[in-house]
Amino acid sequence: MKAEQSQANQFAVCLNNEGYKASLEVGKIYRVILDEEASANGLIRIIDESGEDYAFSANRFYPIEVPKPVEEALLSVG
């Protein structure tokens, strides 16, 4: 990811929701909350379907870059 995006909003697509079907939807884009401690432990912190942020195994997600208009639309949801 670009350095400027790493400090701004980040997003990831869910690849696997096994065991978390109520919290995660495969193929859905989620907002990532930067958490160095979680990252150091192989986790990624995202805002899930409950609207709260939780740490999940990072291999459940694929980080993506989105164009500014998409970012604005994603941030306005909720």
N, CA, C and O atoms as a GROMACS GRO file, in nm:
protein
  312
    1MET      N    1   0.084  -0.119   0.000
    1MET     CA    2   0.000   0.000   0.000
    1MET      C    3   0.088   0.125   0.000
    1MET      O    4   0.202   0.121   0.045
    2LYS      N    5   0.035   0.231  -0.049
    2LYS     CA    6   0.107   0.356  -0.051
    2LYS      C    7   0.127   0.406   0.092
    2LYS      O    8   0.043   0.381   0.179
    3ALA      N    9   0.237   0.476   0.116
    3ALA     CA   10   0.266   0.527   0.250
    3ALA      C   11   0.156   0.618   0.301
    3ALA      O   12   0.120   0.612   0.418
    4GLU      N   13   0.103   0.704   0.212
    4GLU     CA   14  -0.001   0.796   0.258
    4GLU      C   15  -0.129   0.722   0.295
    4GLU      O   16  -0.201   0.766   0.385
    5GLN      N   17  -0.159   0.611   0.228
    5GLN     CA   18  -0.279   0.536   0.262
    5GLN      C   19  -0.260   0.461   0.393
    5GLN      O   20  -0.358   0.439   0.465
    6SER      N   21  -0.137   0.420   0.426
    6SER     CA   22  -0.116   0.345   0.548
    6SER      C   23  -0.151   0.428   0.671
    6SER      O   24  -0.181   0.372   0.777
    7GLN      N   25  -0.148   0.560   0.658
    7GLN     CA   26  -0.183   0.646   0.769
    7GLN      C   27  -0.329   0.691   0.760
    7GLN      O   28  -0.384   0.746   0.855
    8ALA      N   29  -0.390   0.667   0.647
    8ALA     CA   30  -0.530   0.706   0.627
    8ALA      C   31  -0.619   0.583   0.644
    8ALA      O   32  -0.586   0.491   0.720
    9ASN      N   33  -0.729   0.582   0.576
    9ASN     CA   34  -0.822   0.471   0.584
    9ASN      C   35  -0.771   0.353   0.504
    9ASN      O   36  -0.719   0.369   0.393
   10GLN      N   37  -0.787   0.235   0.561
   10GLN     CA   38  -0.750   0.112   0.492
   10GLN      C   39  -0.871   0.021   0.488
   10GLN      O   40  -0.959   0.027   0.574
   11PHE      N   41  -0.873  -0.064   0.387
   11PHE     CA   42  -0.984  -0.156   0.369
   11PHE      C   43  -0.931  -0.294   0.332
   11PHE      O   44  -0.820  -0.308   0.281
   12ALA      N   45  -1.013  -0.397   0.358
   12ALA     CA   46  -0.977  -0.533   0.324
   12ALA      C   47  -1.104  -0.610   0.287
   12ALA      O   48  -1.212  -0.581   0.338
   13VAL      N   49  -1.088  -0.707   0.199
   13VAL     CA   50  -1.199  -0.793   0.158
   13VAL      C   51  -1.193  -0.921   0.240
   13VAL      O   52  -1.086  -0.980   0.258
   14CYS      N   53  -1.307  -0.964   0.288
   14CYS     CA   54  -1.316  -1.090   0.364
   14CYS      C   55  -1.308  -1.208   0.267
   14CYS      O   56  -1.382  -1.215   0.170
   15LEU      N   57  -1.217  -1.300   0.296
   15LEU     CA   58  -1.199  -1.420   0.213
   15LEU      C   59  -1.256  -1.545   0.279
   15LEU      O   60  -1.286  -1.643   0.211
   16ASN      N   61  -1.272  -1.542   0.412
   16ASN     CA   62  -1.313  -1.661   0.486
   16ASN      C   63  -1.386  -1.619   0.612
   16ASN      O   64  -1.331  -1.545   0.694
   17ASN      N   65  -1.509  -1.665   0.629
   17ASN     CA   66  -1.585  -1.631   0.749
   17ASN      C   67  -1.618  -1.754   0.834
   17ASN      O   68  -1.705  -1.749   0.921
   18GLU      N   69  -1.547  -1.864   0.810
   18GLU     CA   70  -1.572  -1.988   0.884
   18GLU      C   71  -1.562  -1.963   1.035
   18GLU      O   72  -1.461  -1.913   1.085
   19GLY      N   73  -1.669  -1.997   1.106
   19GLY     CA   74  -1.675  -1.977   1.250
   19GLY      C   75  -1.723  -1.838   1.290
   19GLY      O   76  -1.745  -1.812   1.408
   20TYR      N   77  -1.739  -1.749   1.192
   20TYR     CA   78  -1.780  -1.612   1.220
   20TYR      C   79  -1.888  -1.566   1.122
   20TYR      O   80  -1.888  -1.450   1.081
   21LYS      N   81  -1.978  -1.655   1.086
   21LYS     CA   82  -2.078  -1.623   0.983
   21LYS      C   83  -2.169  -1.506   1.020
   21LYS      O   84  -2.218  -1.436   0.931
   22ALA      N   85  -2.193  -1.483   1.149
   22ALA     CA   86  -2.275  -1.370   1.191
   22ALA      C   87  -2.196  -1.239   1.192
   22ALA      O   88  -2.255  -1.131   1.186
   23SER      N   89  -2.064  -1.249   1.198
   23SER     CA   90  -1.979  -1.129   1.209
   23SER      C   91  -1.916  -1.085   1.079
   23SER      O   92  -1.886  -0.967   1.062
   24LEU      N   93  -1.896  -1.180   0.986
   24LEU     CA   94  -1.824  -1.151   0.862
   24LEU      C   95  -1.898  -1.207   0.742
   24LEU      O   96  -1.961  -1.312   0.750
   25GLU      N   97  -1.889  -1.136   0.628
   25GLU     CA   98  -1.946  -1.183   0.502
   25GLU      C   99  -1.834  -1.196   0.399
   25GLU      O  100  -1.760  -1.100   0.375
   26VAL      N  101  -1.822  -1.313   0.340
   26VAL     CA  102  -1.720  -1.335   0.237
   26VAL      C  103  -1.748  -1.241   0.120
   26VAL      O  104  -1.862  -1.227   0.076
   27GLY      N  105  -1.643  -1.177   0.071
   27GLY     CA  106  -1.655  -1.085  -0.042
   27GLY      C  107  -1.687  -0.942  -0.003
   27GLY      O  108  -1.684  -0.853  -0.089
   28LYS      N  109  -1.717  -0.917   0.122
   28LYS     CA  110  -1.751  -0.782   0.166
   28LYS      C  111  -1.624  -0.705   0.200
   28LYS      O  112  -1.526  -0.762   0.249
   29ILE      N  113  -1.627  -0.575   0.174
   29ILE     CA  114  -1.515  -0.487   0.206
   29ILE      C  115  -1.536  -0.434   0.347
   29ILE      O  116  -1.643  -0.384   0.380
   30TYR      N  117  -1.432  -0.446   0.429
   30TYR     CA  118  -1.437  -0.399   0.568
   30TYR      C  119  -1.331  -0.292   0.591
   30TYR      O  120  -1.224  -0.294   0.530
   31ARG      N  121  -1.362  -0.200   0.680
   31ARG     CA  122  -1.265  -0.098   0.719
   31ARG      C  123  -1.167  -0.158   0.820
   31ARG      O  124  -1.207  -0.225   0.915
   32VAL      N  125  -1.039  -0.132   0.797
   32VAL     CA  126  -0.934  -0.182   0.885
   32VAL      C  127  -0.898  -0.073   0.985
   32VAL      O  128  -0.885   0.044   0.949
   33ILE      N  129  -0.884  -0.113   1.110
   33ILE     CA  130  -0.837  -0.024   1.216
   33ILE      C  131  -0.691  -0.058   1.242
   33ILE      O  132  -0.660  -0.173   1.274
   34LEU      N  133  -0.602   0.040   1.228
   34LEU     CA  134  -0.461   0.013   1.248
   34LEU      C  135  -0.436  -0.029   1.392
   34LEU      O  136  -0.476   0.041   1.486
   35ASP      N  137  -0.369  -0.144   1.410
   35ASP     CA  138  -0.339  -0.198   1.542
   35ASP      C  139  -0.209  -0.275   1.530
   35ASP      O  140  -0.208  -0.390   1.487
   36GLU      N  141  -0.099  -0.211   1.570
   36GLU     CA  142   0.033  -0.273   1.555
   36GLU      C  143   0.047  -0.400   1.638
   36GLU      O  144   0.111  -0.495   1.593
   37GLU      N  145  -0.011  -0.403   1.756
   37GLU     CA  146  -0.003  -0.521   1.841
   37GLU      C  147  -0.074  -0.640   1.776
   37GLU      O  148  -0.022  -0.751   1.774
   38ALA      N  149  -0.193  -0.614   1.724
   38ALA     CA  150  -0.267  -0.720   1.655
   38ALA      C  151  -0.188  -0.769   1.535
   38ALA      O  152  -0.174  -0.890   1.514
   39SER      N  153  -0.136  -0.678   1.456
   39SER     CA  154  -0.059  -0.712   1.337
   39SER      C  155   0.063  -0.798   1.373
   39SER      O  156   0.094  -0.893   1.302
   40ALA      N  157   0.130  -0.764   1.481
   40ALA     CA  158   0.248  -0.841   1.525
   40ALA      C  159   0.211  -0.984   1.564
   40ALA      O  160   0.297  -1.071   1.567
   41ASN      N  161   0.084  -1.007   1.594
   41ASN     CA  162   0.037  -1.139   1.633
   41ASN      C  163  -0.042  -1.209   1.521
   41ASN      O  164  -0.114  -1.305   1.547
   42GLY      N  165  -0.028  -1.160   1.397
   42GLY     CA  166  -0.093  -1.223   1.283
   42GLY      C  167  -0.242  -1.195   1.273
   42GLY      O  168  -0.317  -1.270   1.210
   43LEU      N  169  -0.285  -1.085   1.337
   43LEU     CA  170  -0.426  -1.048   1.338
   43LEU      C  171  -0.448  -0.918   1.263
   43LEU      O  172  -0.354  -0.841   1.242
   44ILE      N  173  -0.572  -0.895   1.224
   44ILE     CA  174  -0.612  -0.770   1.163
   44ILE      C  175  -0.738  -0.722   1.236
   44ILE      O  176  -0.829  -0.801   1.260
   45ARG      N  177  -0.742  -0.596   1.269
   45ARG     CA  178  -0.858  -0.540   1.341
   45ARG      C  179  -0.948  -0.474   1.238
   45ARG      O  180  -0.907  -0.383   1.166
   46ILE      N  181  -1.072  -0.519   1.234
   46ILE     CA  182  -1.169  -0.464   1.139
   46ILE      C  183  -1.299  -0.428   1.211
   46ILE      O  184  -1.326  -0.476   1.321
   47ILE      N  185  -1.379  -0.345   1.146
   47ILE     CA  186  -1.513  -0.316   1.196
   47ILE      C  187  -1.605  -0.419   1.131
   47ILE      O  188  -1.624  -0.418   1.010
   48ASP      N  189  -1.661  -0.508   1.214
   48ASP     CA  190  -1.740  -0.618   1.160
   48ASP      C  191  -1.887  -0.581   1.147
   48ASP      O  192  -1.923  -0.464   1.156
   49GLU      N  193  -1.971  -0.682   1.125
   49GLU     CA  194  -2.115  -0.659   1.102
   49GLU      C  195  -2.186  -0.597   1.222
   49GLU      O  196  -2.293  -0.538   1.205
   50SER      N  197  -2.129  -0.610   1.342
   50SER     CA  198  -2.192  -0.551   1.461
   50SER      C  199  -2.167  -0.401   1.469
   50SER      O  200  -2.230  -0.331   1.547
   51GLY      N  201  -2.072  -0.352   1.386
   51GLY     CA  202  -2.035  -0.211   1.391
   51GLY      C  203  -1.923  -0.183   1.489
   51GLY      O  204  -1.881  -0.069   1.505
   52GLU      N  205  -1.875  -0.288   1.555
   52GLU     CA  206  -1.765  -0.277   1.651
   52GLU      C  207  -1.638  -0.329   1.586
   52GLU      O  208  -1.643  -0.404   1.488
   53ASP      N  209  -1.522  -0.289   1.640
   53ASP     CA  210  -1.397  -0.340   1.586
   53ASP      C  211  -1.349  -0.460   1.667
   53ASP      O  212  -1.350  -0.459   1.790
   54TYR      N  213  -1.306  -0.563   1.594
   54TYR     CA  214  -1.256  -0.686   1.653
   54TYR      C  215  -1.135  -0.732   1.573
   54TYR      O  216  -1.119  -0.699   1.456
   55ALA      N  217  -1.048  -0.809   1.639
   55ALA     CA  218  -0.931  -0.866   1.573
   55ALA      C  219  -0.964  -1.006   1.523
   55ALA      O  220  -1.018  -1.089   1.597
   56PHE      N  221  -0.931  -1.031   1.398
   56PHE     CA  222  -0.949  -1.161   1.336
   56PHE      C  223  -0.815  -1.203   1.275
   56PHE      O  224  -0.726  -1.120   1.256
   57SER      N  225  -0.802  -1.331   1.245
   57SER     CA  226  -0.682  -1.379   1.179
   57SER      C  227  -0.665  -1.303   1.047
   57SER      O  228  -0.759  -1.292   0.968
   58ALA      N  229  -0.546  -1.252   1.024
   58ALA     CA  230  -0.521  -1.171   0.905
   58ALA      C  231  -0.540  -1.250   0.776
   58ALA      O  232  -0.571  -1.191   0.672
   59ASN      N  233  -0.523  -1.382   0.782
   59ASN     CA  234  -0.537  -1.459   0.658
   59ASN      C  235  -0.683  -1.474   0.614
   59ASN      O  236  -0.710  -1.533   0.509
   60ARG      N  237  -0.776  -1.421   0.691
   60ARG     CA  238  -0.918  -1.419   0.651
   60ARG      C  239  -0.947  -1.303   0.556
   60ARG      O  240  -1.055  -1.296   0.497
   61PHE      N  241  -0.853  -1.211   0.540
   61PHE     CA  242  -0.874  -1.087   0.466
   61PHE      C  243  -0.764  -1.063   0.365
   61PHE      O  244  -0.652  -1.112   0.379
   62TYR      N  245  -0.798  -0.985   0.262
   62TYR     CA  246  -0.701  -0.941   0.164
   62TYR      C  247  -0.707  -0.788   0.160
   62TYR      O  248  -0.810  -0.732   0.125
   63PRO      N  249  -0.596  -0.722   0.195
   63PRO     CA  250  -0.597  -0.575   0.193
   63PRO      C  251  -0.611  -0.521   0.051
   63PRO      O  252  -0.553  -0.575  -0.043
   64ILE      N  253  -0.689  -0.414   0.037
   64ILE     CA  254  -0.709  -0.353  -0.095
   64ILE      C  255  -0.696  -0.202  -0.086
   64ILE      O  256  -0.715  -0.142   0.020
   65GLU      N  257  -0.664  -0.141  -0.198
   65GLU     CA  258  -0.668   0.004  -0.212
   65GLU      C  259  -0.795   0.036  -0.290
   65GLU      O  260  -0.829  -0.032  -0.386
   66VAL      N  261  -0.864   0.140  -0.248
   66VAL     CA  262  -0.986   0.180  -0.318
   66VAL      C  263  -0.972   0.325  -0.364
   66VAL      O  264  -0.905   0.404  -0.298
   67PRO      N  265  -1.034   0.361  -0.476
   67PRO     CA  266  -1.033   0.499  -0.522
   67PRO      C  267  -1.105   0.589  -0.421
   67PRO      O  268  -1.191   0.542  -0.347
   68LYS      N  269  -1.070   0.715  -0.419
   68LYS     CA  270  -1.126   0.812  -0.324
   68LYS      C  271  -1.280   0.811  -0.322
   68LYS      O  272  -1.337   0.810  -0.213
   69PRO      N  273  -1.349   0.810  -0.437
   69PRO     CA  274  -1.496   0.808  -0.432
   69PRO      C  275  -1.552   0.682  -0.364
   69PRO      O  276  -1.654   0.688  -0.295
   70VAL      N  277  -1.484   0.568  -0.383
   70VAL     CA  278  -1.527   0.444  -0.318
   70VAL      C  279  -1.502   0.454  -0.169
   70VAL      O  280  -1.587   0.414  -0.089
   71GLU      N  281  -1.386   0.506  -0.130
   71GLU     CA  282  -1.354   0.525   0.011
   71GLU      C  283  -1.461   0.612   0.079
   71GLU      O  284  -1.509   0.578   0.188
   72GLU      N  285  -1.497   0.720   0.017
   72GLU     CA  286  -1.598   0.810   0.073
   72GLU      C  287  -1.732   0.739   0.088
   72GLU      O  288  -1.800   0.757   0.189
   73ALA      N  289  -1.769   0.659  -0.010
   73ALA     CA  290  -1.895   0.585  -0.002
   73ALA      C  291  -1.890   0.482   0.110
   73ALA      O  292  -1.987   0.468   0.185
   74LEU      N  293  -1.779   0.411   0.123
   74LEU     CA  294  -1.766   0.311   0.228
   74LEU      C  295  -1.769   0.375   0.368
   74LEU      O  296  -1.826   0.318   0.461
   75LEU      N  297  -1.710   0.491   0.382
   75LEU     CA  298  -1.706   0.557   0.511
   75LEU      C  299  -1.842   0.618   0.548
   75LEU      O  300  -1.869   0.643   0.665
   76SER      N  301  -1.925   0.644   0.448
   76SER     CA  302  -2.056   0.704   0.477
   76SER      C  303  -2.160   0.600   0.519
   76SER      O  304  -2.266   0.635   0.571
   77VAL      N  305  -2.130   0.471   0.497
   77VAL     CA  306  -2.220   0.362   0.536
   77VAL      C  307  -2.207   0.339   0.685
   77VAL      O  308  -2.097   0.336   0.740
   78GLY      N  309  -2.321   0.323   0.750
   78GLY     CA  310  -2.314   0.289   0.892
   78GLY      C  311  -2.382   0.385   0.973
   78GLY      O  312  -2.385   0.371   1.095
   0.00000   0.00000   0.00000
